[in-house]
Each structure stands twice: as C-alpha cells, then as structure tokens.
C-alpha cells in the first residue's frame, strides 16, 4: 500500500480522528471512506445522516458479480420484508 499517512493525518486533524478511516484496496489505489455524512436543512432544523456503518460486520464488497436480473422490480420485491 502506498504511503497515504499524510493525507489521512491531514483529514483527521481537520475533521476528527473518528470520522476518517483508511482501508487497503486490491489495486493499491488510495481510497478514503468517511464513516458519516450529515446534510442539514438550516431553515427547518432537520438533518439526514448517511453512512452509519459502525454496526455493520463488513464493509462494501466490490467483488460481487451481479447481472441485470439483480436490478429488476422482482428482485427488489424479493429483497424486501413485510
């Protein structure tokens, strides 16, 4: 893995240590993921928090092989719960 410590340290000093995580990749391309993204509507006082993945067992798996059928309406119905 390339030496990305400078980038990670810079981001952590600006945004906090917990908000930035470094993960190795198979192609050795520096990739940084944030653990939380918050969008705030200042007028209404509402917010949307995306990326709360600290309770997940694994991160994204980019090695999954998918087909067109995986994105059909029927596939969406099968993946849902009632």
C-alpha positions in Angstrom: 0.0 0.0 0.0 1.2 3.5 -0.8 2.2 5.9 2.0 -1.1 7.8 2.5 -0.5 8.6 6.1 0.0 12.3 5.3 -3.4 12.5 3.6 -5.1 10.6 6.5 -3.4 12.7 9.2 -4.4 15.9 7.4 -8.1 14.8 7.2 -8.1 13.6 10.8 -6.7 16.9 12.0 -9.4 18.8 10.1 -12.4 16.6 10.8 -11.5 14.5 13.8 -9.9 11.1 14.2 -13.1 9.1 14.3 -14.5 10.5 11.0 -11.8 9.2 8.7 -10.8 5.6 8.2 -8.2 4.1 5.9 -8.8 0.8 4.1 -6.4 -1.1 1.9 -7.5 -1.9 -1.7 -6.5 -4.7 -4.1 -5.4 -2.3 -6.8 -3.3 -0.2 -4.3 -5.2 3.0 -5.1 -5.5 5.3 -2.1 -9.2 5.2 -1.1 -10.7 7.0 1.9 -14.2 6.5 3.2 -16.0 8.7 5.7 -18.0 6.9 8.3 -20.7 9.5 8.5 -22.1 12.2 6.2 -24.7 14.7 7.6 -26.8 17.0 5.4 -28.6 19.7 7.4 -31.6 21.8 6.5 -31.0 25.0 8.5 -34.4 26.5 7.8 -36.4 23.6 9.1 -33.9 22.3 11.6 -33.9 18.8 10.1 -30.9 16.6 9.2 -30.1 13.5 7.2 -27.3 11.2 8.5 -25.9 8.8 5.9 -23.2 6.1 6.3 -23.8 4.9 9.9 -21.9 1.7 9.2 -20.2 1.2 12.6 -22.8 -1.5 13.4 -22.2 -3.5 10.2 -20.0 -6.6 10.3 -18.2 -5.9 7.0 -17.7 -3.0 4.6 -18.7 -2.9 1.0 -17.8 -6.0 -1.1 -16.7 -4.9 -4.6 -16.0 -8.4 -5.8 -19.7 -9.4 -6.0 -20.8 -10.5 -9.5 -24.2 -9.1 -10.5 -26.5 -9.4 -13.5 -29.3 -7.3 -14.9 -31.8 -9.5 -13.1 -30.4 -8.3 -9.8 -31.8 -4.9 -10.5 -35.3 -5.9 -11.6 -38.6 -5.0 -9.8 -39.0 -8.6 -8.9 -35.6 -8.7 -7.3 -36.4 -5.6 -5.3 -39.6 -7.3 -4.1 -37.8 -10.4 -3.1 -35.2 -8.5 -1.0 -37.9 -6.5 0.9 -39.5 -7.5 4.2 -43.1 -7.1 5.4 
